[in-house]
Amino acid sequence: MLEASRRALLALPLMAAAPLPDTAWDFRFPALEGGEHDLAAWRGRVLLVVNTASFCGFTQQYAALQRLHEAQEAAGLVVLGVPSNDFNQESQEASKIREFCDAQFGITFPMAALTRVRGPQAHPFFRWAAAKAGGEPRWNFHKYLVSRDGRQVQGFPARVEPSSGELRRAIEGALASRTQAS
């Protein structure tokens, strides 16, 4: 047993050094309601992945994310909310997260299950996006905008509101691109 534990510990650095996938379409998230969100299902669309939290000063951004989802979904935008308690501002229970999102903001865009978004335990998508887009989330409501081909990623910190000109221009540019997904 001791030998097996030793081998497992020695394998950790090798696993951490494993190359990350080339595109966002190679990732999956557990869904808040069970099942999973396979990002490959959104291949060819523009993806906005946002780490969310119910009890944060930026929580009002949920309303703007919902409006963005409603306004741009037909044009090809997918908003994916990813609840995280990395900053100690989210419920540990999926049912409470869903209840909050529904009651307070009427959220209809897809939501992942509670997920780690930073550090060595971060979901692989967040490690991949951080490597491509200037670093990991420093706070809740950090946004990663993924191009239609799933290869380019832009990061936007929490202070950049979903309705800001900066983010809207980036989304409109990504939506205008007709690059085919790989």
RARANOR-V577148 format. One record per pair of residues at least 12 apart in sequence whose C-alpha atoms are under 8 Angstrom apart, sorted by the first residue. I is the first residue (numbers start at 1). J is the second residue. D is the distance in Angstrom with one decimal. If there is no record, write none. Layout:
{{I J D} {I J D}}
This chain:
{{20 124 7.6} {20 128 6.2} {21 128 7.6} {22 151 6.6} {23 149 7.6} {23 150 4.8} {23 151 4.8} {24 39 6.7} {24 40 7.7} {24 125 7.1} {24 146 7.4} {24 150 4.9} {24 151 6.6} {25 38 7.6} {25 39 4.9} {25 40 4.2} {25 41 7.8} {25 42 7.5} {25 43 6.3} {25 150 6.1} {26 39 6.9} {26 40 6.5} {27 39 5.8} {27 40 7.4} {27 124 7.5} {27 125 6.2} {29 112 6.0} {29 113 7.4} {30 112 5.7} {30 113 5.4} {31 110 7.9} {31 111 6.1} {31 112 4.2} {31 113 4.9} {32 94 6.0} {32 98 7.4} {32 111 5.6} {32 112 4.8} {32 113 3.9} {32 114 7.2} {33 94 7.3} {33 95 7.9} {33 113 7.4} {34 113 7.8} {36 112 7.7} {37 112 7.2} {42 78 7.5} {43 148 6.8} {43 149 7.1} {43 150 7.2} {43 181 5.9} {44 148 4.5} {44 149 6.0} {44 150 7.6} {44 179 7.8} {44 180 6.1} {44 181 4.8} {45 76 5.0} {45 77 6.0} {45 78 7.0} {45 147 7.4} {45 148 4.8} {45 149 7.9} {45 175 7.8} {46 76 6.0} {46 77 4.8} {46 78 6.1} {46 145 7.3} {46 146 5.8} {46 147 5.2} {46 148 4.8} {46 150 8.0} {46 171 7.8} {46 174 6.5} {46 175 6.3} {47 77 5.9} {47 78 4.8} {47 79 6.0} {47 80 7.3} {47 144 8.0} {47 145 5.8} {47 146 5.0} {47 147 6.8} {47 148 7.6} {48 77 7.3} {48 78 6.1} {48 79 4.8} {48 80 6.1} {48 143 6.6} {48 144 5.7} {48 145 4.6} {48 146 6.3} {49 79 6.1} {49 80 4.8} {49 81 6.1} {49 82 7.1} {49 143 5.7} {49 144 5.2} {49 145 6.5} {49 146 7.9} {50 79 7.6} {50 80 6.3} {50 81 5.1} {50 82 5.9} {50 141 5.5} {50 142 5.7} {50 143 4.5} {50 144 6.5} {51 81 6.1} {51 82 4.6} {51 83 5.6} {51 84 6.2} {51 117 7.2} {51 140 5.7} {51 141 5.0} {51 142 5.8} {51 143 6.9} {52 81 6.1} {52 82 5.6} {52 83 4.5} {52 84 6.1} {52 140 5.5} {52 141 5.1} {52 142 7.9} {53 83 5.5} {53 84 6.1} {53 85 7.0} {53 89 5.7} {53 90 4.9} {53 140 6.2} {53 141 7.4} {54 89 6.5} {54 90 5.3} {54 91 7.3} {54 97 7.1} {54 100 7.1} {54 101 7.8} {55 89 4.9} {55 90 6.0} {56 89 5.9} {56 140 7.2} {58 140 7.2} {58 141 6.7} {58 158 7.2} {59 141 7.7} {61 141 7.6} {61 161 6.7} {61 162 6.8} {62 101 8.0} {62 105 6.6} {62 107 7.6} {63 105 5.7} {63 107 8.0} {64 161 7.7} {64 162 5.7} {64 163 6.2} {65 79 7.4} {65 162 5.9} {66 105 7.6} {66 106 7.8} {66 107 6.0} {66 108 7.1} {66 109 7.0} {68 162 7.2} {68 163 7.6} {69 109 6.6} {75 175 6.9} {76 175 6.6} {77 175 7.2} {78 109 7.6} {79 109 6.0} {79 110 6.9} {80 109 6.4} {80 110 5.2} {80 111 5.7} {80 112 7.2} {81 109 7.4} {81 110 6.4} {81 111 4.6} {81 112 6.2} {82 111 5.9} {82 112 4.9} {82 113 6.7} {82 114 6.8} {82 115 6.6} {83 97 7.9} {83 111 7.5} {83 112 6.7} {83 113 6.5} {83 114 4.9} {83 115 6.1} {84 114 5.3} {84 115 5.0} {84 116 5.8} {84 117 6.7} {84 140 7.7} {85 114 7.3} {85 115 7.5} {85 116 7.2} {86 116 6.2} {86 117 6.9} {86 118 7.2} {87 139 6.8} {87 140 7.1} {92 114 7.3} {94 113 6.7} {94 114 7.1} {117 136 7.5} {117 137 7.0} {118 136 5.9} {118 137 6.5} {129 144 7.0} {129 153 6.5} {129 155 7.9} {130 155 7.9} {132 152 7.6} {132 153 6.2} {132 154 7.8} {133 153 5.7} {133 154 5.2} {133 155 5.2} {134 155 6.8} {135 155 8.0} {137 157 7.1} {138 157 7.4} {139 157 7.6} {139 158 6.4} {140 158 6.3} {141 157 7.2} {141 158 4.8} {142 155 7.4} {142 156 5.9} {142 157 4.6} {142 158 4.6} {143 155 5.7} {143 156 5.0} {143 157 6.3} {143 158 7.2} {144 156 6.3} {145 171 7.4} {147 174 5.7} {148 174 7.0} {148 175 7.6} {148 177 7.4} {148 178 7.5} {148 179 6.4} {148 180 6.8} {148 181 5.9} {149 179 6.2} {149 180 5.8} {149 181 3.8} {149 182 5.8} {150 181 6.6} {150 182 7.5}}
